[in-house]
Amino acid sequence: MTYRRWFVVGVAVAVVGALVAAFAIFYGNFSPRGYVQDHFSRASGRDIGSQAIAYTSNKSPSQVSKEITDTWQPADQYVDGSGVYLRYDDDSVVILPLAVGSVILLERMRTAYPRYHGVVGNSWGWGRGSTVRGGGPGAGK
């Protein structure tokens, strides 16, 4: 092959790569938050202030939890009769039962932990990426 043909092949491969990357960026799910936003119905009337954004599903909390955790493995998970509580590095996904289906609440960990501490207690351990505890003298002791 001549250099011109190699150049044309290289440009074609670059264009295909750019198209694949653009598709992934616009249509991909890069976080549990994105997954919930793409797969469940928005229910703004069930939001908790501006911190917990609500979505709904006609499936039970255990079915919704399985869907989410099959795609995005949580850092910690707590399940009791009141619902399913999933902790990720920066986000929480709380799935509560409704009369028919579930409400799914997305919330940043900095506001979710204080809200749900009475339920999850110390069950939500603090792994990598946690910023809830903070730092400073004596941190980590």
Backbone torsions as a table, in degrees:
resi	resn	phi	psi	omega
1	MET	NA	150.0	176.9
2	THR	-86.6	168.4	179.2
3	TYR	-61.9	-33.1	-179.7
4	ARG	-64.1	-42.2	178.5
5	ARG	-64.4	-41.6	177.7
6	TRP	-61.4	-39.5	178.4
7	PHE	-62.8	-45.3	179.8
8	VAL	-62.7	-43.7	178.5
9	VAL	-63.1	-42.3	178.7
10	GLY	-62.1	-43.3	178.6
11	VAL	-64.9	-41.2	179.2
12	ALA	-62.1	-43.8	178.2
13	VAL	-63.8	-40.5	179.0
14	ALA	-63.9	-40.5	179.6
15	VAL	-65.7	-43.8	178.2
16	VAL	-62.4	-43.3	177.8
17	GLY	-60.5	-42.2	178.6
18	ALA	-64.5	-39.4	178.2
19	LEU	-64.9	-43.5	178.2
20	VAL	-62.6	-44.1	178.9
21	ALA	-62.6	-43.2	179.2
22	ALA	-62.9	-42.2	178.0
23	PHE	-61.0	-45.0	-179.5
24	ALA	-62.6	-40.0	-179.2
25	ILE	-66.6	-44.1	-175.5
26	PHE	-81.9	-24.4	-174.9
27	TYR	-122.4	6.7	-176.2
28	GLY	-91.7	161.1	174.4
29	ASN	-111.3	108.4	-175.3
30	PHE	-105.8	10.9	179.0
31	SER	-163.8	163.7	174.3
32	PRO	-59.5	-35.3	178.6
33	ARG	-60.4	-47.7	178.8
34	GLY	-63.1	-37.8	179.0
35	TYR	-62.4	-47.9	179.9
36	VAL	-62.2	-45.2	-179.2
37	GLN	-60.2	-35.3	-177.2
38	ASP	-83.7	-22.8	-171.3
39	HIS	-112.7	-6.9	-177.8
40	PHE	-129.2	161.1	-175.7
41	SER	-83.7	132.0	178.7
42	ARG	-68.9	136.7	-179.7
43	ALA	-134.4	75.2	-174.0
44	SER	-60.4	-24.7	178.2
45	GLY	-68.4	-14.2	179.7
46	ARG	-104.9	4.3	177.2
47	ASP	-59.1	151.0	172.5
48	ILE	-107.4	98.2	-175.7
49	GLY	58.2	-143.9	177.1
50	SER	-101.0	-0.5	-177.0
51	GLN	-86.0	-45.2	-175.4
52	ALA	-107.2	112.0	-177.6
53	ILE	-93.6	128.7	-171.5
54	ALA	-101.4	144.1	173.9
55	TYR	-135.5	160.3	178.7
56	THR	-130.0	160.3	175.7
57	SER	-145.5	153.2	175.9
58	ASN	-88.4	4.9	178.5
59	LYS	-94.9	160.7	179.1
60	SER	-70.0	159.6	177.6
61	PRO	-55.0	-38.0	-179.9
62	SER	-67.5	-37.1	177.5
63	GLN	-68.0	-42.7	178.1
64	VAL	-63.5	-44.2	179.0
65	SER	-59.4	-43.1	179.5
66	LYS	-62.3	-42.9	178.0
67	GLU	-57.9	-47.8	-176.4
68	ILE	-69.3	-47.1	-175.9
69	THR	-72.5	-22.8	173.8
70	ASP	-67.2	-28.6	-180.0
71	THR	-94.6	-42.9	-177.4
72	TRP	-128.1	105.5	-180.0
73	GLN	-69.9	122.8	-179.7
74	PRO	-75.9	157.6	174.6
75	ALA	-70.9	-36.6	176.4
76	ASP	-148.1	154.5	-179.1
77	GLN	-143.0	137.3	176.4
78	TYR	-131.1	131.4	-179.1
79	VAL	-129.2	130.9	171.1
80	ASP	-147.1	-171.3	-177.2
81	GLY	-63.7	-19.6	-177.7
82	SER	-86.1	-19.0	-179.8
83	GLY	157.5	-167.5	179.5
84	VAL	-118.6	130.0	-175.2
85	TYR	-120.7	112.3	-177.8
86	LEU	-109.4	131.0	177.0
87	ARG	-111.9	129.2	173.0
88	TYR	-115.1	179.2	-177.1
89	ASP	-54.7	-49.3	-176.3
90	ASP	-114.2	-18.4	-172.9
91	ASP	-123.3	158.0	168.1
92	SER	-118.0	149.5	172.7
93	VAL	-126.1	113.6	-178.5
94	VAL	-111.5	125.0	-176.0
95	ILE	-115.5	113.9	-176.5
96	LEU	-114.5	147.0	-179.3
97	PRO	-74.3	146.0	169.7
98	LEU	-116.5	171.9	177.8
99	ALA	-54.5	-42.2	175.3
100	VAL	-129.8	101.3	177.0
101	GLY	100.6	-146.5	-172.9
102	SER	-144.4	155.2	166.6
103	VAL	-109.7	135.1	-178.6
104	ILE	-113.9	120.7	-177.8
105	LEU	-108.9	122.7	175.6
106	LEU	-99.1	130.4	-177.8
107	GLU	-153.5	145.0	174.9
108	ARG	-67.0	147.0	-177.0
109	MET	-61.2	-32.6	-177.0
110	ARG	-61.7	-27.0	177.1
111	THR	-105.2	-24.6	-178.4
112	ALA	-71.7	-41.7	-176.9
113	TYR	-60.4	-48.4	177.2
114	PRO	-61.8	-35.6	-178.5
115	ARG	-67.0	-41.7	-172.4
116	TYR	-106.3	5.7	-178.5
117	HIS	-57.8	-36.4	178.9
118	GLY	-62.7	-23.7	179.0
119	VAL	-94.1	-53.1	-173.7
120	VAL	-83.4	-19.4	-179.1
121	GLY	53.9	-127.8	179.0
122	ASN	-94.2	10.9	-179.2
123	SER	-67.6	-29.0	175.2
124	TRP	-84.7	90.7	177.1
125	GLY	-66.8	169.3	-177.1
126	TRP	-116.0	98.1	178.9
127	GLY	-92.7	-157.3	-178.6
128	ARG	-58.7	146.5	175.4
129	GLY	83.4	-3.0	-178.0
130	SER	-75.3	133.3	178.3
131	THR	-122.3	11.6	-174.6
132	VAL	-73.4	-41.6	-174.9
133	ARG	-69.8	-38.4	-177.8
134	GLY	91.4	-173.5	-177.0
135	GLY	-129.2	-153.0	177.7
136	GLY	103.3	-176.1	-177.6
137	PRO	-57.9	131.0	177.9
138	GLY	83.1	1.1	-179.6
139	ALA	-63.7	134.8	177.4
140	GLY	87.8	1.0	-179.9
141	LYS	-86.0	NA	NA
